[in-house]
Amino acid sequence: MYSKSLDVISQSDGTVSTLGGAIEDARNFNLSRGRSEFDRGHTVQAVFSYALPVGRNERFLSGSGKFADAFIGGWRLAGTAIFQTGPPMTIEDSSINAAIGQNLYPNRVGTAGPPTGNGRRGIDYPWFSPSDYAPVPGCISRTNCSPDQYGFLPFADGNSGRGVLDAPGTQNINLTMLKNFRMSERKSFQLRWEVFNVFNHPNFILMNRNFNETSAGYLSSVADSGQGGPRIMQFALKYLF
């Protein structure tokens, strides 16, 4: 599935902004127009259920008083999988003073392409390159409001847009093994063994987006258990009637 969602502000968790950033300029909302925080460009989902060929044929007395044949086994393997590209991410400046009009979005002075390093991106080296950004300059003094070394004017809107970088993608594969124990035509027990995130794949959802901090670009939080978080498993017994 391919999708695209655009807006000027959004929150994926309904409480606080996580990756999407805030309004850049309250006088011009269009400067913050970009991909929604919950936008996922590509999503692939799969669901399967397979009856395992383990068991035997048996004859039982049906409710109509006639004998019927049934395959007694009931072992079944089922699962779900979802793969998603990462949500958009907005780079911000944590050192601003909004009271004097400083801008939350920095200026981009480099390519802002994926950096290279040894190890895992976002773990052993930053997910993005902090050196590709510079703060929006302020006036040096009351009589000196000259542009900075890159030519950017003091207190102007930063040119680094909202949601222009991609955070890490996620994947989540869940498996279920179940067995049906038939007691009669309408009554049975079901034993289930469920494993969530069966391959224990780490799904990071947050990172430090402030380019001017020592931990800039490092992943800091993973998804909750049962939603792509650490692998967990559970057993359940169900009575069907």
N, C-alpha and C positions, 0 to 999 in steps of 0.2 A: 504494500500500500504506500502511495506517495501522497503527502499532504503539505499544505502551507497555511499558516495562520499569521496575520499581521495585526498589530495594534500599537498603542502608544504606552501602555502599561498593563501588566498582568502579574498574577501570582499563582504559581503552580500548586502551592500547598494551602492556599486560602488564608494564611496568617501573615507571613512575612516574605519579602522578596528574597529569593535564594540566588538566582543567577541572572535574572532579567534586568536588574538595575532599576533606578528610579527616574522620574521625570528630570530631564536636563535643564529645561528652561520653562518655568510656569507661564511665561508670556508667549511661548511658541511650542505647543505640544508636538507639532510635526517634526521637530528636531529629534524627538524620541520615538518616531515611528520606525518599527522594525519587527522582527519575528517575535511572536508571543513566547513567553517563558515556557509554556507547555508544548511548543511546536516541536514535533519530531518529523524530520523530512521523510524518513523511510521506516516502515514497520513491517515486519514479517511475522505472522502468527501461524501456528500449526497445532492441530488437535488430532490425536489418534486413539484408537481402542482396538485391541486385538485379542480375540479369544484363543487362548493357548490350547493346542490339541492334546490335552492330557485328561484322561478320564475313561469312562466306559458307558455303554448303553444299558439302561435298566428299565423295567416295566413297573408302572404304578397304577393304582386305581384312581381314576379321575372322578370329579364331582358328579358326572352323569352316570356313574356306575359301570363304566367301560374301562378296560385296560388300555393304557397308552404307553408308547415307548418314548424315552427321553435320554438325552446325553447327559450323564452325571459327571461333572468335572468342575465347571464353574470357574476355573482359573482364567484371569483376564489381566492383561497388561495395558495400561492406559497412560496418557501423558499429555502435557501441554508445553508449548515452547513459544517464546516471544523474543525477537531480536529488534532492537531500535537504535537508530543513530542518535547521537547526543543532542541535548537541548541547546539553544543559543546561550551565549555567555557575553556579558557586558563588562568591559574593563573600567574600573573606577579609581579615583584618587581619594585616599583615606585622610589626607592631611589638609583638606580644604577648610575654609572658614566661610560658611554660607552667609553669615551675618554681614560680611563685607562684599558679597557678590562673587566669591570664587566659584569655579565651575567643577561639578562632580565628574564630568567626563574629561579625560585628559586629551592631549593632542598626540596623534600617532606620527612618529618621526622615522619609523622603519617599516619593513615589509609586513611585520606581524605574522609571518609564516611560522609553521611549527618548528621549534628549535630542535637541535640535535644534541645528543649526549650519551653517556654510557649508562646502561641499565634501562629502567622502565620510565617512560615519559609520565610526568606528574608525581612520581614517587622518588626517583633518584635525581631527576632534574625537572625544572618547571614545565608545565603543560604549554605555556606561552612564554614569549620572550619579554621580560619586564623592560629591557633596555630599548625596546621599540616604542616606548611611550614617554611623554614628558608632561609635567603639570602645566595647566594654563597659567601663564605668568601674571603677576600682579605689579602694581606700580612700585618702583624702588623708593620713591619719595613723592611728596606732594607736587614737586615740579618735574619729576622724571618718570614718565610713563612710556618709555621706549619699548619697542618689540624685543622679544628675547633673541637668543642666538639663532633660533630657527626661523625668525621672522613673524612669530605669532604675537598678536596684540594682547595686551593685558586685559583680563576679565572678559574676553570674548568667549563664545561657546566653543568647547573642545570639538575637534573634528573626528574623534574616535566615536563611531556610531554605537547604537544600542543593538545588542545581539549579533555582532558581526563575527564572533568566533564560536566554534562548536566545542561543547564539553564532551567528555567520553561517552561512547555509546554503552548500551546495557544489553545483557542477555539473561534469560531466566528459563531453565528447563526443569519441569516437575514430572515425576513419575509416580504411578500408583500400581501396586499389585494387589489384586483382590480375589477372594475365593467365596463362592456361594455354596452354602450347605442347605440343600432342600429337605424340608421336613414333610411337606405335603404339597398339594397343588398350589396353595396360596400362602404357605408359611415357609420362611427360610431365614437363615442367618447369613450375614455377610461379614467376612474378616477383611480389613483393609490395612495395607502398609503404604504410607505416603511419604515421599521424600521431596522436599522443596529445594530448588537450586541444587540438583543432584551432583553437579560437577564442582560445586563450591566456588563458582566464578565470582570474583569481587566486582560489585557494581557500585562505582563511586558516583555520587550525586552532587557533591559540593567541593569547592576549592576556594582558595583565597584569590579573589579577583582584583585586589588592590595592588597595582603594579609597583608601588613604592614601599612595600613592606618586605621584610626578610623572607617570609614564607610565601611570597607571591607566586602563584601558579602551581602550588602544591596541593594535591588532593587531600581532603580532610574528613570526609564522611561517606559512609556507605549506606545502601538501602536497608530498610527495616527487614527483619526476619519474616519470611513468608511472601515477600514482595521483591525478591531478588537479593536479599541479604544473605548472611551466612547460612550454610546448609543446615536444615533441621529435618527431623523425621518424626512421624507419629503413627500409632497403631489405633485402630478403632474397630469396634464390634457393633454391628447393626442388626436389629431384628425386623424383618419385613413380614407384614401380614395383611 
